[in-house]
Amino acid sequence: GQDGDEGEEVGEEEEEEGFEKMKSRIERAVEGTEKVRSVPLMTVYLSRVRIEALREAYGEQTNSKR
């Protein structure tokens, strides 16, 4: 009876807690939060010997003709 109904309500509350309401543009402006920008980044590894771990993780580009 009643115990089953309460269990379902608790389950619904737990699901709702998983979501966070986003603030509007105006609310963010009032708080003065900083904007986070995505900045492109390129990393170049130079080595005279092949490093297999980096090759497997990121791939490889060479100017040699194979």
N, C-alpha and C positions, 0 to 999 in steps of 0.2 A: 503494500500500500503506500504509505507516506514515505518510508525510507527510500524506496526506489525513485520517487519523484525528486526528493532532495538531492540524491546522487546525480541525477541528470542536470539539475540546476547548477551544481558545483562544477560539473564538467564543462558546461557552457561558459561559466565565468572564467575558468582556466584558459579556454580558447581565446576569449576576448583579451586577456592580459598579454597575449603574445603579439598583439598589434599595438603600435604606438601612433597616435594621431599626429600628423605632421602639422607644423605651425604654418599659418598663412604668411604671405610675403610681407604684410604689414606688421604682423607680430614679430617676425625676424628683424625687421627694420627698427622697431622700437627697442628690442633687446640689444641691438648693435652687434650681433654675432658676425664674425668675419666670414667672408666668402672663401671657400676652398676651391682653387682652380686646378684642373688637371693640366700638368705640364708634360709635354713629350720629352722622353729621355732616351738617349742612345749611348750605350756603353760599348767601348771597343777594347778588346783584349788582344794584345800583341805578344806573340811568343815564337821562339825559333823551333820549339818542339810542340807536337800535338798534345793537347790536354783533352783526353777522351771524355771526362766528366762534363766539361763545358760544351764539347761538341754534341753530346747526347742531350744536354739540357736546352741548348739554344740553336743548334745547327751550325753550319760552317759555310763560309764564302771565301774562295781563294781566286787568285788571278792565274793560277797555273792551268795549263791545258792538259786534261787527262783523257 
